Amino acid sequence: MKDPAPEEPADPSVPDPPRKSPTPGQSMPPPNLETAARGPKVVALGGGHGLYASLSALRTVTDDLTAVVTVADDGGSSGRLRRELGVLPPGDLRMALAALCGDDEWGQTWSEVVQHRFRSEGELHGHAVGNLLIVALWELLEDPVVGLDWVGRLLGAHGRVLPMASVPLDIQAEVELDGTVTTVRGQVACALTPGRVRSISLLPSDPPACPQAVEAIETADWVVFGPGSWFTSVLPHLKVPELARALHETSARRLVILNLAPQAGETDGFSPERHLEVLGEHAPALVVDAVIADGGVVADPGALEKAAGSMGGRVVLADVAAHDGSARHDGPRLAAVLDEIFREKR
């Protein structure tokens, strides 16, 4: 059907698409949280594949789940959209939304749709459908949180997805190689520069936190760090001042899910306990209540217990790795351990 001619009046029975937030500056009600009745109120921090893993498990054990996602990606489809349109990089936000999709036909179909990438010889090559959808809603609704809530409703997401900051960020890292320390800027550069990352900071150094993310952390029962890229997905949350304050002052208990293997370019040679030590170096006052680690990758349980104890926490060793030989967490196994911890059965 052709579009009506410009002079033809619009059909009054057909509502116009939303052009802005129904209430400027406020988001729609979070998707699927109105009648939460199962599990604690959980906030999960991170980005990329690591956050996808934790959310895939968490959505099966609680009805009140919020993801707070890094917004520093400068590569691929996200980087192109960020540079061209000046928006938050949508990729990690998209992956979090996909992880929250249900296991029914609707959820699985939409998860595949938003994750689908175009393959062509043109400008669309490499763009993820979900990235374009998110950015389109941001332009129409003029509010990132409102746009993400609308996408969550479309997908039937079992939880809410929020950016950790209200502006795009750059990660700056100090990288050591053969005794020489260099400064690199950008998430992609941090991940690909040869050497070992020693510390990270954010540019701008005092970015505005997403207010809804701060509120979610302040009112949570549990806050979950990791797994994921330690320097570019997990630690950046502690470098946003308002977010860091909330993470330190919240009455929520704090849980860390450790990676199953070091990540090339970021944590080469890191032991499980070294991950905790680096977390403590970037947030010396942070208290951790529990640490989940796969027993098969912990060479020195005593050293890990000591590192966790120095932050106030205990170690829960469990079989949470996928049994296909990859360094991936098994969703159902991780969910079972999380459920036991939340219900104080472990």
One Martini backbone bead per residue (centre of mass of N, CA, C, O) as a GRO file, in nm:
protein
  346
    1MET     BB    1   0.096   0.036   0.022
    2LYS     BB    2   0.061   0.358  -0.015
    3ASP     BB    3   0.128   0.652   0.073
    4PRO     BB    4  -0.006   0.925   0.147
    5ALA     BB    5  -0.060   1.211   0.050
    6PRO     BB    6   0.034   1.506   0.184
    7GLU     BB    7  -0.276   1.632   0.169
    8GLU     BB    8  -0.374   1.398   0.326
    9PRO     BB    9  -0.544   1.320   0.583
   10ALA     BB   10  -0.534   1.178   0.868
   11ASP     BB   11  -0.629   0.908   1.041
   12PRO     BB   12  -0.791   0.937   1.346
   13SER     BB   13  -0.783   0.614   1.421
   14VAL     BB   14  -0.470   0.653   1.398
   15PRO     BB   15  -0.211   0.649   1.586
   16ASP     BB   16   0.054   0.798   1.671
   17PRO     BB   17   0.361   0.774   1.722
   18PRO     BB   18   0.580   0.800   1.955
   19ARG     BB   19   0.787   1.106   2.035
   20LYS     BB   20   0.771   1.083   2.350
   21SER     BB   21   0.751   1.092   2.656
   22PRO     BB   22   0.471   1.080   2.837
   23THR     BB   23   0.680   1.176   3.067
   24PRO     BB   24   0.904   1.389   3.095
   25GLY     BB   25   1.190   1.216   3.229
   26GLN     BB   26   1.016   0.948   3.224
   27SER     BB   27   0.948   0.624   3.251
   28MET     BB   28   0.833   0.346   3.197
   29PRO     BB   29   0.734   0.080   3.318
   30PRO     BB   30   0.874  -0.187   3.396
   31PRO     BB   31   0.918  -0.487   3.269
   32ASN     BB   32   0.764  -0.743   3.443
   33LEU     BB   33   0.740  -0.591   3.762
   34GLU     BB   34   0.449  -0.549   3.889
   35THR     BB   35   0.426  -0.883   3.999
   36ALA     BB   36   0.642  -0.949   4.189
   37ALA     BB   37   0.707  -1.292   4.366
   38ARG     BB   38   1.017  -1.380   4.302
   39GLY     BB   39   1.259  -1.319   4.475
   40PRO     BB   40   1.492  -1.098   4.472
   41LYS     BB   41   1.643  -0.789   4.443
   42VAL     BB   42   1.831  -0.749   4.139
   43VAL     BB   43   2.164  -0.638   4.045
   44ALA     BB   44   2.341  -0.630   3.734
   45LEU     BB   45   2.681  -0.610   3.635
   46GLY     BB   46   2.801  -0.503   3.301
   47GLY     BB   47   2.887  -0.684   2.988
   48GLY     BB   48   2.816  -0.864   2.740
   49HIS     BB   49   2.871  -1.200   2.781
   50GLY     BB   50   2.877  -1.197   3.089
   51LEU     BB   51   2.597  -1.068   3.139
   52TYR     BB   52   2.439  -1.272   2.978
   53ALA     BB   53   2.497  -1.508   3.172
   54SER     BB   54   2.376  -1.391   3.435
   55LEU     BB   55   2.090  -1.322   3.325
   56SER     BB   56   2.007  -1.606   3.228
   57ALA     BB   57   2.002  -1.704   3.527
   58LEU     BB   58   1.847  -1.485   3.697
   59ARG     BB   59   1.563  -1.491   3.545
   60THR     BB   60   1.499  -1.788   3.691
   61VAL     BB   61   1.510  -1.665   4.021
   62THR     BB   62   1.377  -1.377   3.939
   63ASP     BB   63   1.134  -1.094   3.908
   64ASP     BB   64   1.371  -0.875   4.011
   65LEU     BB   65   1.548  -0.732   3.742
   66THR     BB   66   1.862  -0.547   3.691
   67ALA     BB   67   2.052  -0.394   3.438
   68VAL     BB   68   2.388  -0.259   3.446
   69VAL     BB   69   2.548  -0.093   3.173
   70THR     BB   70   2.788  -0.044   2.977
   71VAL     BB   71   2.913   0.277   2.781
   72ALA     BB   72   3.219   0.216   2.598
   73ASP     BB   73   3.178   0.131   2.323
   74ASP     BB   74   3.393   0.160   1.997
   75GLY     BB   75   3.288  -0.083   1.826
   76GLY     BB   76   3.146  -0.154   1.555
   77SER     BB   77   2.821  -0.085   1.552
   78SER     BB   78   2.831   0.094   1.807
   79GLY     BB   79   3.057   0.286   1.712
   80ARG     BB   80   2.915   0.394   1.461
   81LEU     BB   81   2.663   0.512   1.602
   82ARG     BB   82   2.811   0.692   1.799
   83ARG     BB   83   2.960   0.869   1.587
   84GLU     BB   84   2.711   0.952   1.403
   85LEU     BB   85   2.481   1.018   1.659
   86GLY     BB   86   2.573   1.045   1.972
   87VAL     BB   87   2.523   0.781   2.120
   88LEU     BB   88   2.482   0.528   2.290
   89PRO     BB   89   2.606   0.226   2.307
   90PRO     BB   90   2.389  -0.057   2.226
   91GLY     BB   91   2.509  -0.351   2.242
   92ASP     BB   92   2.503  -0.431   2.550
   93LEU     BB   93   2.203  -0.368   2.582
   94ARG     BB   94   2.102  -0.575   2.379
   95MET     BB   95   2.218  -0.830   2.515
   96ALA     BB   96   2.059  -0.800   2.775
   97LEU     BB   97   1.778  -0.820   2.647
   98ALA     BB   98   1.820  -1.101   2.521
   99ALA     BB   99   1.870  -1.248   2.797
  100LEU     BB  100   1.561  -1.170   2.902
  101CYS     BB  101   1.437  -1.363   2.733
  102GLY     BB  102   1.232  -1.602   2.688
  103ASP     BB  103   1.156  -1.957   2.621
  104ASP     BB  104   0.961  -1.887   2.430
  105GLU     BB  105   0.879  -1.810   2.113
  106TRP     BB  106   0.887  -1.506   2.148
  107GLY     BB  107   1.160  -1.476   2.289
  108GLN     BB  108   1.341  -1.633   2.087
  109THR     BB  109   1.277  -1.468   1.838
  110TRP     BB  110   1.362  -1.184   1.944
  111SER     BB  111   1.648  -1.259   2.017
  112GLU     BB  112   1.733  -1.321   1.722
  113VAL     BB  113   1.662  -1.051   1.596
  114VAL     BB  114   1.842  -0.852   1.771
  115GLN     BB  115   2.112  -1.030   1.698
  116HIS     BB  116   2.102  -0.974   1.413
  117ARG     BB  117   2.319  -0.957   1.128
  118PHE     BB  118   2.422  -0.796   0.865
  119ARG     BB  119   2.499  -0.905   0.518
  120SER     BB  120   2.714  -0.703   0.319
  121GLU     BB  121   2.843  -0.436   0.092
  122GLY     BB  122   2.734  -0.222   0.282
  123GLU     BB  123   2.638  -0.013   0.547
  124LEU     BB  124   2.487  -0.258   0.709
  125HIS     BB  125   2.726  -0.403   0.775
  126GLY     BB  126   2.719  -0.543   1.109
  127HIS     BB  127   2.450  -0.468   1.192
  128ALA     BB  128   2.225  -0.472   1.447
  129VAL     BB  129   1.898  -0.474   1.485
  130GLY     BB  130   1.884  -0.380   1.784
  131ASN     BB  131   2.046  -0.122   1.753
  132LEU     BB  132   1.848   0.020   1.559
  133LEU     BB  133   1.600   0.006   1.740
  134ILE     BB  134   1.706   0.162   1.981
  135VAL     BB  135   1.785   0.426   1.832
  136ALA     BB  136   1.505   0.489   1.719
  137LEU     BB  137   1.371   0.525   1.999
  138TRP     BB  138   1.553   0.750   2.097
  139GLU     BB  139   1.465   0.954   1.879
  140LEU     BB  140   1.155   0.948   1.943
  141LEU     BB  141   1.175   0.971   2.282
  142GLU     BB  142   1.430   1.123   2.410
  143ASP     BB  143   1.503   0.850   2.594
  144PRO     BB  144   1.687   0.587   2.688
  145VAL     BB  145   1.507   0.448   2.903
  146VAL     BB  146   1.243   0.445   2.749
  147GLY     BB  147   1.346   0.286   2.506
  148LEU     BB  148   1.429   0.029   2.664
  149ASP     BB  149   1.147  -0.032   2.778
  150TRP     BB  150   1.012  -0.077   2.504
  151VAL     BB  151   1.187  -0.312   2.416
  152GLY     BB  152   1.122  -0.493   2.657
  153ARG     BB  153   0.820  -0.520   2.587
  154LEU     BB  154   0.849  -0.647   2.310
  155LEU     BB  155   1.029  -0.899   2.426
  156GLY     BB  156   0.949  -0.986   2.718
  157ALA     BB  157   1.122  -0.902   2.948
  158HIS     BB  158   1.289  -1.031   3.254
  159GLY     BB  159   1.339  -0.713   3.292
  160ARG     BB  160   1.585  -0.451   3.326
  161VAL     BB  161   1.753  -0.192   3.126
  162LEU     BB  162   2.054  -0.001   3.203
  163PRO     BB  163   2.255   0.254   3.206
  164MET     BB  164   2.529   0.374   3.389
  165ALA     BB  165   2.515   0.620   3.192
  166SER     BB  166   2.418   0.929   3.015
  167VAL     BB  167   2.696   0.893   2.866
  168PRO     BB  168   2.943   0.845   2.676
  169LEU     BB  169   3.236   0.639   2.710
  170ASP     BB  170   3.583   0.621   2.804
  171ILE     BB  171   3.855   0.408   2.818
  172GLN     BB  172   4.142   0.420   3.034
  173ALA     BB  173   4.469   0.263   3.011
  174GLU     BB  174   4.720   0.089   3.187
  175VAL     BB  175   4.995  -0.056   3.005
  176GLU     BB  176   5.207  -0.342   3.041
  177LEU     BB  177   5.536  -0.387   2.866
  178ASP     BB  178   5.836  -0.472   2.947
  179GLY     BB  179   5.819  -0.228   3.179
  180THR     BB  180   5.618  -0.061   3.004
  181VAL     BB  181   5.403   0.225   3.027
  182THR     BB  182   5.086   0.277   2.876
  183THR     BB  183   4.837   0.483   2.720
  184VAL     BB  184   4.499   0.394   2.653
  185ARG     BB  185   4.212   0.447   2.429
  186GLY     BB  186   3.957   0.246   2.454
  187GLN     BB  187   3.813  -0.056   2.446
  188VAL     BB  188   3.958  -0.187   2.210
  189ALA     BB  189   4.247  -0.108   2.293
  190CYS     BB  190   4.244  -0.249   2.569
  191ALA     BB  191   4.199  -0.542   2.443
  192LEU     BB  192   4.452  -0.530   2.211
  193THR     BB  193   4.681  -0.441   2.372
  194PRO     BB  194   4.974  -0.528   2.452
  195GLY     BB  195   4.960  -0.667   2.766
  196ARG     BB  196   4.897  -0.538   3.097
  197VAL     BB  197   4.644  -0.437   3.282
  198ARG     BB  198   4.644  -0.213   3.565
  199SER     BB  199   4.437   0.028   3.487
  200ILE     BB  200   4.138   0.236   3.514
  201SER     BB  201   3.951   0.494   3.340
  202LEU     BB  202   3.743   0.778   3.277
  203LEU     BB  203   3.582   0.940   2.987
  204PRO     BB  204   3.474   1.111   3.173
  205SER     BB  205   3.545   1.129   3.524
  206ASP     BB  206   3.232   1.271   3.582
  207PRO     BB  207   2.976   1.111   3.515
  208PRO     BB  208   2.649   1.071   3.467
  209ALA     BB  209   2.432   0.892   3.617
  210CYS     BB  210   2.183   0.678   3.614
  211PRO     BB  211   1.923   0.724   3.820
  212GLN     BB  212   1.789   0.439   3.804
  213ALA     BB  213   2.048   0.284   3.881
  214VAL     BB  214   2.089   0.402   4.158
  215GLU     BB  215   1.815   0.317   4.274
  216ALA     BB  216   1.844   0.012   4.233
  217ILE     BB  217   2.090  -0.021   4.423
  218GLU     BB  218   1.966   0.108   4.684
  219THR     BB  219   1.707  -0.122   4.669
  220ALA     BB  220   1.857  -0.376   4.689
  221ASP     BB  221   1.949  -0.711   4.784
  222TRP     BB  222   2.133  -0.762   4.523
  223VAL     BB  223   2.472  -0.749   4.392
  224VAL     BB  224   2.619  -0.822   4.067
  225PHE     BB  225   2.941  -0.929   3.971
  226GLY     BB  226   2.964  -1.060   3.695
  227PRO     BB  227   3.091  -1.170   3.452
  228GLY     BB  228   3.385  -1.063   3.256
  229SER     BB  229   3.537  -0.797   3.153
  230TRP     BB  230   3.709  -0.656   3.395
  231PHE     BB  231   3.806  -0.364   3.277
  232THR     BB  232   3.543  -0.311   3.059
  233SER     BB  233   3.274  -0.422   3.246
  234VAL     BB  234   3.313  -0.414   3.568
  235LEU     BB  235   3.489  -0.165   3.680
  236PRO     BB  236   3.349   0.097   3.559
  237HIS     BB  237   3.124   0.131   3.778
  238LEU     BB  238   3.350   0.235   3.997
  239LYS     BB  239   3.398   0.520   3.811
  240VAL     BB  240   3.115   0.617   3.888
  241PRO     BB  241   3.048   0.807   4.144
  242GLU     BB  242   2.740   0.754   4.202
  243LEU     BB  243   2.762   0.448   4.171
  244ALA     BB  244   2.981   0.395   4.383
  245ARG     BB  245   2.828   0.500   4.621
  246ALA     BB  246   2.593   0.300   4.602
  247LEU     BB  247   2.772   0.039   4.621
  248HIS     BB  248   2.876   0.115   4.916
  249GLU     BB  249   2.583   0.201   5.066
  250THR     BB  250   2.426  -0.029   5.027
  251SER     BB  251   2.227  -0.294   5.177
  252ALA     BB  252   2.321  -0.481   4.990
  253ARG     BB  253   2.434  -0.763   4.870
  254ARG     BB  254   2.752  -0.895   4.748
  255LEU     BB  255   2.832  -1.048   4.427
  256VAL     BB  256   3.079  -1.267   4.276
  257ILE     BB  257   3.152  -1.370   3.939
  258LEU     BB  258   3.383  -1.564   3.816
  259ASN     BB  259   3.591  -1.642   3.593
  260LEU     BB  260   3.714  -1.925   3.398
  261ALA     BB  261   3.920  -1.726   3.245
  262PRO     BB  262   4.142  -1.562   3.105
  263GLN     BB  263   4.187  -1.257   2.919
  264ALA     BB  264   4.296  -1.160   2.641
  265GLY     BB  265   4.450  -0.837   2.703
  266GLU     BB  266   4.365  -0.821   3.029
  267THR     BB  267   4.413  -1.124   3.214
  268ASP     BB  268   4.680  -1.239   3.185
  269GLY     BB  269   4.753  -1.473   3.441
  270PHE     BB  270   4.504  -1.476   3.606
  271SER     BB  271   4.375  -1.544   3.893
  272PRO     BB  272   4.104  -1.557   4.083
  273GLU     BB  273   4.231  -1.377   4.312
  274ARG     BB  274   4.324  -1.142   4.127
  275HIS     BB  275   4.049  -1.033   4.061
  276LEU     BB  276   3.989  -0.940   4.354
  277GLU     BB  277   4.232  -0.757   4.393
  278VAL     BB  278   4.156  -0.556   4.168
  279LEU     BB  279   3.887  -0.476   4.284
  280GLY     BB  280   4.014  -0.362   4.549
  281GLU     BB  281   4.199  -0.147   4.413
  282HIS     BB  282   3.943   0.014   4.285
  283ALA     BB  283   3.776  -0.068   4.578
  284PRO     BB  284   3.873  -0.066   4.898
  285ALA     BB  285   3.566  -0.037   5.045
  286LEU     BB  286   3.456  -0.290   4.932
  287VAL     BB  287   3.199  -0.519   4.999
  288VAL     BB  288   3.190  -0.879   5.012
  289ASP     BB  289   2.988  -1.172   5.054
  290ALA     BB  290   3.024  -1.332   4.769
  291VAL     BB  291   3.193  -1.609   4.582
  292ILE     BB  292   3.191  -1.742   4.260
  293ALA     BB  293   3.347  -2.061   4.180
  294ASP     BB  294   3.509  -2.288   3.992
  295GLY     BB  295   3.668  -2.568   4.100
  296GLY     BB  296   3.828  -2.638   3.823
  297VAL     BB  297   3.995  -2.330   3.836
  298VAL     BB  298   4.106  -2.373   4.133
  299ALA     BB  299   4.429  -2.406   4.257
  300ASP     BB  300   4.390  -2.202   4.530
  301PRO     BB  301   4.167  -2.191   4.774
  302GLY     BB  302   4.315  -2.031   4.997
  303ALA     BB  303   4.373  -1.772   4.832
  304LEU     BB  304   4.077  -1.711   4.771
  305GLU     BB  305   3.977  -1.691   5.061
  306LYS     BB  306   4.162  -1.456   5.138
  307ALA     BB  307   4.060  -1.250   4.928
  308ALA     BB  308   3.765  -1.256   5.021
  309GLY     BB  309   3.813  -1.192   5.323
  310SER     BB  310   3.937  -0.901   5.273
  311MET     BB  311   3.619  -0.823   5.170
  312GLY     BB  312   3.412  -1.007   5.362
  313GLY     BB  313   3.404  -1.292   5.224
  314ARG     BB  314   3.293  -1.585   5.055
  315VAL     BB  315   3.328  -1.908   4.917
  316VAL     BB  316   3.173  -2.064   4.621
  317LEU     BB  317   3.202  -2.383   4.521
  318ALA     BB  318   3.124  -2.478   4.175
  319ASP     BB  319   2.946  -2.626   3.907
  320VAL     BB  320   2.940  -2.372   3.631
  321ALA     BB  321   3.047  -2.509   3.384
  322ALA     BB  322   3.065  -2.591   3.083
  323HIS     BB  323   3.088  -2.924   2.910
  324ASP     BB  324   3.240  -2.819   2.617
  325GLY     BB  325   3.528  -2.659   2.690
  326SER     BB  326   3.439  -2.388   2.750
  327ALA     BB  327   3.439  -2.043   2.889
  328ARG     BB  328   3.141  -2.117   3.014
  329HIS     BB  329   2.848  -2.074   3.158
  330ASP     BB  330   2.599  -2.257   3.308
  331GLY     BB  331   2.290  -2.163   3.350
  332PRO     BB  332   2.150  -2.374   3.541
  333ARG     BB  333   2.384  -2.402   3.743
  334LEU     BB  334   2.403  -2.106   3.822
  335ALA     BB  335   2.111  -2.074   3.914
  336ALA     BB  336   2.119  -2.278   4.147
  337VAL     BB  337   2.334  -2.130   4.315
  338LEU     BB  338   2.193  -1.858   4.341
  339ASP     BB  339   1.939  -1.962   4.480
  340GLU     BB  340   2.084  -2.072   4.733
  341ILE     BB  341   2.203  -1.805   4.824
  342PHE     BB  342   1.942  -1.634   4.842
  343ARG     BB  343   1.817  -1.872   5.047
  344GLU     BB  344   2.045  -1.969   5.242
  345LYS     BB  345   2.166  -2.276   5.136
  346ARG     BB  346   2.497  -2.167   5.081
   0.00000   0.00000   0.00000
